[in-house]
Amino acid sequence: MRILCWNLKRPDGCRLRGIAERLRDLGVELLMAQETRPGDGPALGRLLGGTSAFTAAFPLRQSAEGHLLWRRHGPVGPVQPLSIGGWPWPRVAQLFRLVPDGPVAANLQLSHGPLARRRELGVVAGHRPALIAGDLNWPEALRLPGWHDATPIGGSFRLGPLRLRLDRVLVADTLPQPSVRILPHDGLSDHDALLIDLPV
């Protein structure tokens, strides 16, 4: 299965068309996106077809920002919103099956603070998803017993001369290890994308 994990930074119409072209050119089967808006999934559907599901990342704040799943073929759900805590606004992640009756995956964005994001990741890990992918805001070494960090060394976010490994792909030891590549954002976001080829 070819998956693209990407923080899209609330794309406008022009950038969304560029994102759709990238999805088409790469043959992506599943998009796991963060920092999206409710209308982005239907807009991708008009451009590419497929189905989508949006989950608000900060429901108590009534924010229009959240996580998006888009699938080229077949249903994308059911999607389970998972409250993971966070401060000052509690965050929500998405849990869903990669394929019907298949392994569970988590699409998420963690807090910036190291203690908060460690707690939030612990909540997600407690549900034992086979794949954890998203903007984890985790630039330092990440070790989670039972999962392998398949993220390439290069880093997906530029901060001046630095490249930070904020976006991560964690794969349970029970799954075959995927191939993961960092793809330049080419002005479509401020994060590079992670292209995941996962045998499922």
ABEGO torsion letter per residue (X at the ends): XBBBBBBAGGBBAAAAAAAAAAAAAAGBABBBBBGBBAAAAAAAAAAAEEBBBBBBABAAAGBABBBBBBBABEBAOBBBBBBAEEOABBBBBBBBBABBGBBBBBBBBBBABAAAAAAAAAAAAAAGBABBBEBAGBABBBBBBGBBBABBAAEABBBEABBBBABBBBBBAABBBBBBBBBBAGGABABBBBBBBBBX
